[in-house]
Every structure is written in C-alpha cells, then in structure tokens.
Amino acid sequence: MSMIIQKPGKEAEMAQIDLHMHSYYSCDGQYSPEALVKMAAQRGFKAIALTDHNSVKGVPEFLAAGKKYGIQAIPGIEIDTVYRSREYHILGYHLDWDDPRLAQLTQAIDNAQVELIKTMVRTVNELGYAITYADVLRYTNQKSIPGFASIAKAVLADKPGLDMDCFKFMQHYLAPNTPADFLHKLPKAEEIIQLISELNGVPVLAHPGVYLDPNQIEAVQVLADLNNAGLKGIEAYSTYHKDADNHKFHQLGLDAGLLITAGSDFHGEFKPSVALGQNCATDYPVLQALNHYA
C-alpha cells in the first residue's frame, strides 16, 4: 500500500499529536499509561502513541484510557535493534501487539538487557561508584525490568552531590561503556521491520538524528536500504533534533518514499527538559498518513 503525502491536509496537525512516549512499563518512564492519556487529553491532543522500550504490557490500559478520555490511543512499541554494527531503534504502530511472536521477541531482549545491567553494575563499580545489583533493583520501576535509568538512579542516590541528572549520567558513563558484544544479542533492524509488517503494523525509524547526519550521503543510503527492507516511515520530528534537522529529515523521508512522523520521546523525570508534545509541530498530515496504513 502506497501513500506518500507531500502537502499538508486541510487541517494542519500543529502539535496535536505525539507518537513517541514512554510509561512506567519502560525502565525509564515515570507515568502510568492512563496518566499519559489523561495529560494528553487535557492539553487538547487528538492522538498519541505508547511506545515503551521492547514492551507492550501497558497497551491494554492505554487503549482503555483512550476510550475513557476520548482520544485516539495508538498501540506501539520501540524495539532495540542492530544495523551496520550500531544500535537503531525501530518504532512499530498499529501492530497486532498480543501476537505470541512479539512476546517471544521482547522476552529475548529482556533477558539480554538484564545480563547487560549486571555487567554494567560491575563497570560502574570500576568507575568508583559502589552500588550493587540489589541497589539497582530498588530503583527499577515495578512494571519493568532494570535498565540504565535504574543504574543512574542508584548511583545518584548514593552520590547526591554529582552535578548531573540520570539522563546525563547515562550519556557520560553508561552508553560509552556498553560492551560491544551486546549489540550481537539484539535483533537485526531488517528482521524487526519485517516482523512489524507481518504483525500488520507500521515500522518507523525512531529519532534518526541519533545515528545519522542529515547532511551526509550515509543518511540517504541508510534510508534507502531500510526502505527496501520494508520501512514505512521516519520520525523526522524529534527532541533529539535541532529544528533545521527536523526539516532535513522530513525532506529525506519524502525523497525516500517514507511517511513522516513526530514524537517527543517523553519519559517524565528521566528527561526533565522534554515535555509531552515537544517538537511535534508539523503541517504534514501525520495522523492521516499513519492511519492509512493501519
């Protein structure tokens, strides 16, 4: 099915949607799925998507809240993958979220994540932060497995004088020290794109500015390759991007034949500078294009 819209619809969707946010079913999310829907409804949003890390456990509550508050609640997920020896995140929208194949996949990623966190506890010990895995579990959301946010919370609780928040600690101390072999335990991006499509979903590349420079030819090549693998969209509008890069990724997406999406990547306290709906304003008819594939 092909539908590439290059001009805005009659009703421009100026920050009335947010297609990337996390609940406490993610290790770094703060709010319940219902709380996210309620906040969005109070702010006049007409559609949001729940995209927890490698999890759809919050989707039933999210969908019920959408009906309760009169807002379109789109089931989604953000899956960690590997592509060209780098970690890429693939968003899946409108997918058959209760399919056993998805449960099997997410369980495998969870298992790898837990082992990674145990390894990273030893790493931060070597960096001079005396925490234990039990400490990490105490700072883990009850609805999720432990993650980098859990480690960061444990360290900052033990070292309150550190001049950084959890997200900065993760960027400075955890991400750069992640073992290279962890990537080999993640599913390939192409396989996840195919699976999301098989589950009647819409696969979208999350925050491309994390991995790609829109001014380099590599961005064109990667989008072409992933498009050939079945990618349907690109999250051109993201809080990871500068405004100019939003527009560049928008055009790159259109040139590659991809639909355009927008998401704040809202987490709550883990990313205190990111608000619900932030950087999602665009006159591209995101919701119309996305729903066309559903």
N, C-alpha and C positions, 0 to 999 in steps of 0.2 A: 504494500500500500504506500503510495507516494503522496505527500502533501507538504510542499515547501512554500511557506508564505513569506514574501519579502516586504510587503507593505502592511502597515497597521490596519486593524479592523476598524469598524465604526466606533467601537468603544475601546479606547486605549487603556491597557491594564497598568496603570501607574501605581506600583507598589500595593496592589490589591491582592497579590498572591505571594506565597513564599513556599518554594518547592524543595527546601532543604533545611531540616531541623532535627534536633535530637531530644529524646525524652530520657527519663532515668532508666530506660532499658538499654541505653548506651552507657558505657563506663564513665563517660564524661558529661552526661546530661543531667540537668537539675530537676526538671519538672515532669509531672505525670503526663501521659498523652492527653487526658481530658483537660488538664490545665493549659496545655499549649493551644488546644482548640478554643477554649474559653477566651484566652488572651487575644487570639487572632480575631474571633468574632467581635469582641469588644472594640477592636481597632478598625472594624469595618472591612476585614478581608473577606473575599468571596471563595477562596480556595487555598488550602495548604496541603503539604505532603509530609508524612512522617518518614524519615529516612535514618533509622537507627543503624549503628555500626553492626553489620553482619547479624541482624536480628529483626524478626517481625513479630516478636512476642507482644509488643504494645499495640499492634494493629487492631485487634478486636475492640479494645477500649477506645481507641482513636476513632474508629468508624462509628461506634455508638455515640460518641461525643459530637461527631459531625452532625448526626441527625438531631441530637438534643439542642444544639446551638444554631442549627440552620446554616451550616457552612459546608462546602464540598470538601470532604476529607479523603485525600488520595493515598491509598496504601503504597508504601515504598520501602526501600532498603538501600543502604550504602555498603557495597561489598569491597573488601580489600583484595586487590589482585596484583599480579606482577606482569609487566610488559617492558620489553627491552631492558631487563635487569633493573627496573625501577618499580616502586610501588605506585600503582594507579588506582584510583577509586572509581568504581562504576555504580551509578545510581540505577535502580530499577523501579519503574512506576506502573501502577495498574496491573501488577503481576498476580498470578494465582499464588498468593502468599502462604496458603496452607498445603501446598503440594509437598509430599514427602521428600522429593529430591532437594528442595530448598532446605528443609530441616536437616538432611544429611550433610549438605554443604556447610551450613552455618555451624553445625556441631564440630566438624573437622577444623574449621577456622578457629573456633573457640578453644579447642584442645591445643592447637599450636600457640594461640595467644597466651594461655595460662602458662605453658612452658617458657615462653618468652619472658613473661613477667618474673618468673622465678629466677631466670638468668639475669634479668636487669636489676633485681634486688642485689645480687652479688656485685654487679657493676657499680651501682651507686655506693655500695659499701667500700669498694676500692677507691672511689672518688672522695671518700671521707664522710659519708652520711650513714650513720649506724642505725639502719632500720632493718626490720625482719619481714618475712612474708606475712606473718600474722599481723604486723602493723598495717601492711598494705590491705589486707582483707578488712580490717576495721574501717578503712576509708574507701571501701568499694560500695557502690550502690547495691542495695539489696536485690534489685531486679536484674543485675548484670554480672558479668564476670569481671575480674580485676583488669585494669588497663594502665596505660601510662599516667592517666589522671590520678589513679589510686596511689601510685608511687609518689607523684608530685605532692599530693595532699599529705601523705605520711611524712615526707621529708620536711615540708614547710611547717607542719605541726610540731616537728621536733626542733626545727631551726626557724623560729618565728622572725628572727632578725634578717633573714635573707630578703634582699630588695628585689623581689620578682613574684609574679603570680604563677599559678600552676601551668598555664599555657607556655609562659616564657621558660620555666624550668624544663618543661618537656622539650622545647625547641633547642635549648642550650646544652642539656645534659643527657637526655634520653634518646631523641631521634638520631643524633650523630653517633651514638654508641650502640645502636641496634646491630646485632650480629648479622653479617652478610648472608649467612645461610638461612636466616628466617624467611627471606624472600622466596626461597625454593619451596617453602612449605605452603605458600599461597597459591590459589588457583590462577591460571593464566587469564588475562583480560579477555582474550578471544573466546575462551570457554564460557566465561560468565556472561558475556554478551549473547552468546548462543543460547545459554540456559534461560536467561531472562526472556528472550524471544520465544523459546519453547513454552514458557510459562505464560504466554500471551501478554507479556509486559513490554515496556518501552525502555531500552537500555540507553543511558545518557552518561557522558563523561563528566564527572564532577570536577569543579574548580580547576580547569585546565592550566591556569597560571601557576599552579603549584609545581607542575612538571615541565611546562613549555613556555618558551618566549614567543609571543605572537609576531615578533619581528623577524624570526628566524625561519628558514625553509623547513627545518625539522617539524615545526608545528603543522605545516601543510601536509608533510609526508605522513606524520602520525595519524592525523585526522583521516586521511585517505585510506590508510591501512585499516584503521578501526572501522571506518565506514564499510569497507569491503568485508569485514568480519561480521557486520550486521548492526553496528552502532547507529542509533536513530537520532541522537541529539547531543548537544553540548551545553553545559551550564556556563553560558557566556557571561552572565551577570552574577558576580560573587564577591563576598567581602575580602577574598584573597587578592582581588584585582584592584588596580587603580582604575579610575573612570575611563581613561583613554584605552586601557587594555580590555575593558568590558566591550567597548565598541569594536576593537580589533578582533576579538574572539567572536563577536557577533557576525562580523563580515566573513571571517574564516569559516565559521559554521555554515553560513549560507552558501559560500563558494563550494563547500564540501557536500552540499545537499542535505544538511542536518537541520533539525528543528532547534529552536533556541529556547533555553530555559533560564530561570533565575532563582537563586536561593541564597539565604543569608548564612546558612550553616550555624544557626542559632543553637547554643548549648545552655545558656544561662550563666552561672557564676564562673564556669571554666573559661569562657571567653567574655569577660565583662564589658569589653568595648563593642561587642556585636549585639545589635538589637534585632528583635523579630521584624522581618521585612526589610532589613537594611540592605541597600544596594540592589534591590529587586525592581526598581522602577525602569520600565521599558515600554515603548509603544508597540513592540512586537506582540502579536496576539498569542502569548504563550499558552494560555489555558485552552484556547480553541484548537491550537495545533496539537497539544498533548492529548486532549480528549479524543481527537480524531483517530489516534492510534489505539485507543482503549477498546 
